[in-house]
Amino acid sequence: MKPVEIYSSPFCGFCHRAKHLLTSKGVAFTEIDVIENPDRRAEMVERANGGRTVPQIFIDGAHVGGCDDLFALERAGKLDPMLA
């Protein structure tokens, strides 16, 4: 499987939903907590082309978007091919 990174916050319900979806699919991911590591927030914004909200999700280095975007990929049957 391709590497997955999620910029998140422990207080974010959307982050929990996104992580739950990935976990339920058996996908390992690297979580970057922008509250615990505030210096990583600027990195997130730059990589996400200005996206300031969490989660910001990347698959194999490509920006996927947030939680709603991840679930839209799943509904469209496009998430599994991206992860493979």
Backbone bond lengths (Angstrom), bond angles and torsions (degrees), N, CA, C in turn:
res aa  C-N    CA-C-N  psi(-1)  N-CA   C-N-CA  omega(-1)  CA-C   N-CA-C  phi
1 M - - - 1.459 - - 1.518 110.48 -
2 K 1.297 114.51 149.44 1.459 120.41 179.69 1.529 110.07 -74.87
3 P 1.327 117.16 152.63 1.462 119.59 179.82 1.530 112.08 -68.80
4 V 1.324 115.06 139.90 1.461 122.17 179.49 1.528 108.14 -121.89
5 E 1.325 115.64 134.09 1.462 121.98 176.54 1.525 108.51 -123.78
6 I 1.326 115.32 138.83 1.464 120.67 177.79 1.524 108.54 -130.52
7 Y 1.318 115.41 119.96 1.462 120.77 169.83 1.515 105.66 -84.77
8 S 1.335 116.67 127.17 1.461 119.24 -172.36 1.519 111.74 -146.36
9 S 1.325 113.38 179.37 1.460 123.42 174.73 1.524 106.97 -138.09
10 P 1.325 117.88 143.08 1.465 119.40 -179.17 1.529 113.36 -66.81
11 F 1.318 117.92 -14.73 1.473 122.06 -176.72 1.522 112.73 -98.66
12 C 1.324 117.30 8.48 1.457 122.47 -170.73 1.525 111.29 -102.74
13 G 1.324 116.60 114.42 1.457 121.66 177.98 1.518 112.65 -64.22
14 F 1.335 117.11 -36.96 1.460 120.67 178.23 1.527 110.89 -65.07
15 C 1.331 116.40 -35.95 1.466 120.37 176.75 1.520 110.08 -62.76
16 H 1.324 116.08 -44.84 1.471 120.89 179.72 1.525 110.82 -61.54
17 R 1.334 117.28 -41.32 1.472 120.71 179.02 1.523 110.99 -63.46
18 A 1.320 117.14 -45.45 1.468 121.44 -179.31 1.522 110.45 -62.90
19 K 1.332 116.84 -45.23 1.460 120.50 179.93 1.529 110.78 -64.94
20 H 1.319 116.94 -37.70 1.466 120.68 178.72 1.529 110.51 -63.23
21 L 1.328 117.43 -43.97 1.466 120.40 178.43 1.521 110.35 -59.22
22 L 1.311 117.07 -48.37 1.462 120.22 -178.78 1.525 111.34 -63.96
23 T 1.323 116.76 -42.88 1.468 120.88 179.01 1.522 110.79 -62.60
24 S 1.331 117.22 -41.05 1.465 120.78 -179.75 1.528 111.69 -65.09
25 K 1.329 117.02 -22.35 1.459 121.74 178.09 1.532 111.03 -93.29
26 G 1.341 117.33 1.40 1.457 121.32 -179.84 1.517 113.88 76.49
27 V 1.323 116.64 22.53 1.461 121.75 -177.67 1.531 109.65 -91.34
28 A 1.316 115.49 123.46 1.465 120.53 173.42 1.524 107.71 -81.37
29 F 1.329 116.13 144.77 1.458 119.58 179.68 1.514 110.35 -145.58
30 T 1.322 114.75 157.41 1.457 122.11 174.03 1.515 107.16 -98.35
31 E 1.321 115.97 124.78 1.462 120.69 179.88 1.518 109.67 -103.34
32 I 1.313 116.02 131.11 1.459 122.24 178.04 1.522 107.36 -115.71
33 D 1.317 116.29 107.42 1.460 123.02 -177.76 1.528 108.93 -82.11
34 V 1.332 116.75 110.86 1.469 120.41 -176.43 1.526 112.80 -79.07
35 I 1.327 117.60 -9.05 1.467 120.50 173.55 1.529 108.87 -82.37
36 E 1.320 115.44 -46.45 1.461 121.08 179.49 1.530 111.77 -71.46
37 N 1.324 115.95 -30.22 1.473 122.54 -179.24 1.528 109.57 -125.12
38 P 1.339 117.97 71.49 1.474 120.54 -173.92 1.527 113.66 -60.14
39 D 1.324 117.89 -24.89 1.462 120.02 178.39 1.531 111.77 -67.61
40 R 1.311 117.52 -19.21 1.467 121.59 179.47 1.527 112.37 -80.27
41 R 1.345 117.23 -14.69 1.467 120.58 179.70 1.536 111.27 -62.02
42 A 1.313 117.35 -43.39 1.473 120.71 178.78 1.527 110.18 -61.55
43 E 1.314 116.42 -39.94 1.463 121.47 176.18 1.529 110.12 -60.35
44 M 1.337 116.47 -44.34 1.462 121.77 179.04 1.521 110.89 -59.98
45 V 1.323 116.90 -48.11 1.465 121.72 -177.82 1.527 110.12 -60.94
46 E 1.310 116.43 -42.30 1.468 120.02 179.24 1.526 111.17 -65.22
47 R 1.325 116.85 -47.26 1.470 120.38 -178.74 1.528 111.74 -66.73
48 A 1.348 116.55 -31.44 1.469 121.14 -177.28 1.526 112.03 -92.35
49 N 1.315 117.27 18.56 1.471 121.86 178.25 1.525 112.31 52.59
50 G 1.330 115.77 45.24 1.453 120.77 176.46 1.516 114.64 97.14
51 G 1.322 118.01 -3.90 1.466 121.05 178.29 1.522 110.97 -65.32
52 R 1.324 116.88 120.85 1.460 121.08 -175.01 1.521 113.69 -107.15
53 T 1.314 117.09 -13.90 1.466 119.70 -177.75 1.525 110.15 -92.68
54 V 1.314 115.52 155.69 1.457 120.62 175.47 1.518 109.10 -105.24
55 P 1.305 118.29 149.91 1.455 125.75 1.15 1.524 112.40 -82.04
56 Q 1.302 114.79 156.27 1.465 122.55 166.35 1.522 104.58 -119.46
57 I 1.332 116.33 124.92 1.456 121.97 -170.10 1.524 109.96 -117.06
58 F 1.324 114.94 137.35 1.457 122.63 179.55 1.522 109.03 -128.58
59 I 1.330 116.19 132.92 1.460 121.82 175.24 1.518 107.24 -118.10
60 D 1.327 115.19 119.91 1.466 121.85 -178.14 1.530 110.86 53.66
61 G 1.326 115.78 38.02 1.460 121.72 177.88 1.513 115.38 84.35
62 A 1.332 117.26 -10.84 1.469 120.73 -179.24 1.525 110.30 -91.24
63 H 1.312 116.24 134.32 1.461 121.29 -179.84 1.516 110.14 -71.86
64 V 1.331 115.38 124.31 1.468 122.00 178.98 1.518 110.41 -95.95
65 G 1.334 116.45 -34.65 1.456 121.52 -177.15 1.513 109.59 121.45
66 G 1.329 114.99 -146.43 1.452 120.86 -178.21 1.517 112.46 -104.43
67 C 1.311 115.10 -162.14 1.457 122.22 -177.74 1.527 112.09 -59.57
68 D 1.321 117.05 -48.53 1.470 120.21 -179.40 1.523 111.14 -60.25
69 D 1.323 116.52 -38.30 1.465 120.67 178.89 1.524 110.94 -65.99
70 L 1.332 116.17 -40.47 1.465 120.76 178.84 1.530 110.46 -62.51
71 F 1.333 116.64 -45.66 1.462 120.48 179.73 1.532 111.56 -67.34
72 A 1.332 117.61 -33.47 1.466 120.58 176.87 1.529 110.18 -65.20
73 L 1.322 117.18 -39.73 1.467 120.45 176.22 1.528 110.36 -62.99
74 E 1.319 116.34 -41.03 1.468 120.79 179.06 1.529 110.61 -62.80
75 R 1.325 117.22 -47.19 1.473 121.40 -179.74 1.525 111.89 -62.20
76 A 1.322 116.43 -34.54 1.461 120.93 -178.43 1.533 112.35 -83.19
77 G 1.335 116.85 -2.11 1.451 120.00 -179.54 1.526 113.89 75.17
78 K 1.341 116.29 19.08 1.467 120.33 -176.17 1.523 113.71 -101.17
79 L 1.341 117.09 -13.27 1.462 119.39 -175.50 1.524 111.81 -69.88
80 D 1.325 118.00 -47.90 1.467 119.99 -177.90 1.524 112.12 -58.71
81 P 1.341 119.77 -44.95 1.472 118.74 177.09 1.528 112.74 -61.76
82 M 1.327 117.61 -34.01 1.467 119.66 178.05 1.524 111.55 -66.79
83 L 1.317 115.73 -33.77 1.467 120.54 -177.39 1.522 113.13 -80.66
84 A 1.337 116.65 -25.93 1.478 121.10 -174.24 1.519 112.11 -70.36
